[in-house]
Amino acid sequence: MTTSTSVQDAVEAETQRIGRDLWAQLERRRPTVFERRWWLDHILEWAMADESIKVQMFRFVDVLPMLRTHESVARHLQEYFNEVRGHLPWAAQLGLDISQPNSLLGKALALNARTNARKMAERFIAGSKVEEVLKSVSRLRKQGLAFTLDLLGEAVISEPEADAYQQAYLDLITGLAPQTNAWPESRQLDRDEAGWIPRCNVSLKLSALCSHFKPIDPEGSAKAVKERLRPILRAAREHDAYVHVDMEHYAYKDLTLEIFKQVFMEDEFRDWPDCGIVIQAYLPEAGDDLQGLLEWVKERGTPIWIRLVKGAYWDYETVVAEYRGWPCPVYLEKWQSDDNFERQTQFLFENAKWLRPALGSHNLRSLAHGMAWAKQLDVPEGSWEIQMLYGMAEEQQLLFSEMGYRVRVYTPFGELIPGMAYLVRRLLENTSNDSFLRHAYDTSVNVEDLFRKPADVGAMQAAGT
Ligand SMILES: Cc1cc2nc3c(=O)[nH]c(=O)nc-3n(C[C@H](O)[C@H](O)[C@H](O)COP(=O)(O)OP(=O)(O)OC[C@H]3O[C@@H](n4cnc5c(N)ncnc54)[C@H](O)[C@@H]3O)c2cc1C
């Protein structure tokens, strides 16, 4: 659908108005030094300001769960951080100097490092047992936030691991849904104009449901995945729960979309609306994939949800493409991903009856633009939602909820060791030079720059301004 320039201009003007209003409201709500969040933000900020410390910190966080003794933790701390000692504050240098790995001081240093890493992980991971998870999602509910739960895990490489992944979701749905279904109703979180919205919402990765998820064997992979997926879908239907399929690396995208379409077209699931999939705007192919899903969903006859995100594997995709000498599947400029996110947002709102929009972003410009399109096309508040990650942009989550939007928090749960890869991805995202959140926390930031239309950012870059 082509849109007239006057409509585009009106949406842009509204985006600017909403964006600046959101910014002004957030300015008044920043955490203070008395809050734990302030300290976590500032520790992260300090550690990430220096590229060399950041690299050592990632190496350390990555290896930490495998270190069994205080002595080995202290030894790794010294090994990694001695390489960048000149960049550390004096107190940290002193700590490295005077503590021997097997001394009392070395052990204290190791204990401290472990506790801090655990706190950092707790900020992004909701717990490892169903009871801990229930506590976390109940807390979110009290704050006016909905949730989707995701089990953290390493790559599944054996059939017992795929069975365990399936069982964890079955346990989660059957254990949690009866409890969340008993919560008192919240109109904002539990209903839209089409009716009831399931409270117990889970997100899963298809590649974890089989030990050989291989694009070169689409039929074999699809068969194995569907066999483990169907019981999860049946349990979800039976318990009024919702199932969302996450998107992984580019190499898995087409197979993931294909399996999704096959299973949700089966007679048993064809009339079930409580499901959805992710589309990544950092892929130039996102528009074609959404068009394909629109045609498919019309044939299906029952709508699905689309979580639109930019994509979490940018570093991985660019490094792998360069290493193998393949064309890079993702955009190379940040403004291009932002711009595509906005184009696909418009597409979703224009087709919201079939592809129900869930905007997964912490970028205020991207979200303000979505709000402007919802208003332009009269899409009611309850029939689309905003999704954000657990532990990220918490003031924004609360603000949007107070404004009446349904905000769903993507809440990972699981053990710390398999969770470390997730943690490192979140740290990378939080601290990359191009990240919206990093700019938003920079006190010298210019609001004009923060809300500039992505295409204008591209034009300015091309002109070298
Ligand atoms: C609820 C929720 C669920 C999610 N589920 C998934 C999922 O299933 N699969 C998935 O892949 N991701 C997922 N993500 C992560 C998401 O893709 C983004 O990585 C993350 O949200 C950061 O994007 P942003 O819009 O919040 O921030 P922004 O700072 O505006 O955008 C950062 C993003 O821009 C892109 N980018 C950065 N640098 C460049 C560059 N030089 N050129 C081009 N693009 C660049 C990257 O995608 C990066 O993540 C999810 C996010 C949320 C909030």
The ligand as a Gaussian input file, in Angstrom:
#p B3LYP/6-31G(d) Opt

LIG

0 1
 C       10.290000      -8.417000      23.953000
 C       11.466000      -8.629000      23.066000
 C       11.643000      -9.862000      22.460000
 C       12.721000     -10.071000      21.590000
 N       12.817000     -11.237000      20.893000
 C       13.784000     -11.374000      19.957000
 C       13.844000     -12.508000      19.090000
 O       13.035000     -13.434000      19.153000
 N       14.850000     -12.567000      18.183000
 C       15.771000     -11.565000      18.035000
 O       16.646000     -11.652000      17.155000
 N       15.751000     -10.492000      18.851000
 C       14.798000     -10.366000      19.802000
 N       14.775000      -9.251000      20.608000
 C       15.949000      -8.319000      20.656000
 C       15.806000      -7.219000      19.630000
 O       15.980000      -7.794000      18.356000
 C       16.854000      -6.092000      19.786000
 O       18.130000      -6.648000      19.780000
 C       16.732000      -5.261000      21.027000
 O       15.409000      -5.060000      21.370000
 C       17.405000      -3.895000      20.827000
 O       16.683000      -3.129000      19.883000
 P       15.929000      -1.765000      20.310000
 O       14.966000      -1.387000      19.257000
 O       15.400000      -1.971000      21.661000
 O       17.119000      -0.724000      20.466000
 P       17.937000       0.124000      19.403000
 O       19.103000       0.634000      20.157000
 O       17.094000       1.094000      18.700000
 O       18.411000      -0.926000      18.317000
 C       19.492000      -1.782000      18.494000
 C       19.420000      -2.770000      17.366000
 O       19.717000      -2.137000      16.109000
 C       20.365000      -3.061000      15.255000
 N       21.687000      -2.504000      14.902000
 C       22.666000      -2.094000      15.755000
 N       23.740000      -1.659000      15.075000
 C       23.441000      -1.784000      13.761000
 C       24.145000      -1.492000      12.546000
 N       25.389000      -0.968000      12.547000
 N       23.524000      -1.739000      11.373000
 C       22.267000      -2.249000      11.338000
 N       21.553000      -2.553000      12.450000
 C       22.132000      -2.322000      13.640000
 C       20.502000      -4.365000      16.018000
 O       19.411000      -5.185000      15.676000
 C       20.425000      -3.920000      17.471000
 O       19.958000      -4.947000      18.327000
 C       13.692000      -9.033000      21.424000
 C       13.512000      -7.803000      22.055000
 C       12.406000      -7.583000      22.842000
 C       12.253000      -6.234000      23.473000

